[in-house]
């Protein structure tokens, strides 16, 4: 008789928290039960998170047990936007108490890189370890699966793995000490190197999401790594089975981006390219629309909005803010082309944006502003769209123009570029490693082999 098998997934980023790091642990939790594993999820209490998508909770099977550990907030929880000091009229100068609070918050923000190591989620660690111990004792966990970022997830797992007889798989959605987003603080980076080495030494297996990441881990840690498996990120066909498009009230060439912008990943060169195409008369202003869902500018910044205004593109750019996942997918489905904007760091090509896999599932042409690497190879290999260097305005103009002109041609015929169809039989097999159910099967097989070797 097959015995019950239990996995504890440690994932700070888990619904109702939304964002790009959430789908991997969510889909693993969704499908692992099909392969004989009882799933327990240790995650954070989402009280202090602004980016929530409660609709994602509907994807978690009832049999998955979720445990939430409270995080200690470094900064006070923001008050509602409409709140003001009693008796203080709107627009007046802040009180002394407010000014002191603002100064304290400013100091804490500047101190975070020196205090919160390996990341600001380390304040979740004490409660997560306490709750994790309870789960380990009560549920007789066979395997711990910790997935990062944040790297704090692995420190929680390390503490539990050192205290209980179980196998441990450490999963890197992004690199830790080889990440392109580093602190630049030498002593901190050396400390994190030691932390990561301890994780590598204790873990029974390592999984990661790109071949480049895997090779970098091999080169850096060599014999410390007992087993290394490549399990890609991907898309869930179920997300697209009954997906309806966002209604269109126009016949414009609509380019859609769904995701987050920040300093090294922004749309400003694309906007400049589109403006030049309009000024040159190669693109008709009244025929185009660029739709941005997600975080267009981080709170306190306005670089991208300012760029739209400076270029006079307010009539062709719409900023939609955060959308529930299903709505975002519907927006993508309604697009004529999907924008993939990557970082401009030299090593950004080593990353495969999770958004690429969703775009594959939607099946619309992609305009990828991406550094050379695995992501661009996937797009070119499967003929998914146009690729341009995100630092090369001329290349961006040409790539956008090709998709726009194809849209105009197809608009005049019975076909539509929004209905691309990849060769069904061959493509279904070739993209199988990028499907979430298949990735859960890979993880289940790895966990089975680890506990069988132990027995």
Beta strands, then each sheet from edge to edge (+ up, - down):
strand 1: 5-10
strand 2: 37-44
strand 3: 65-69
strand 4: 143-148
strand 5: 167-172
strand 6: 205-208
strand 7: 228-230
strand 8: 253-260
strand 9: 288-295
strand 10: 317-321
strand 11: 337-341
strand 12: 366-369
strand 13: 385-388
sheet 1: 3+ 2+ 1+ 4+ 5+ 6+ 7+
sheet 2: 10+ 9+ 8+ 11+ 12+ 13+
end
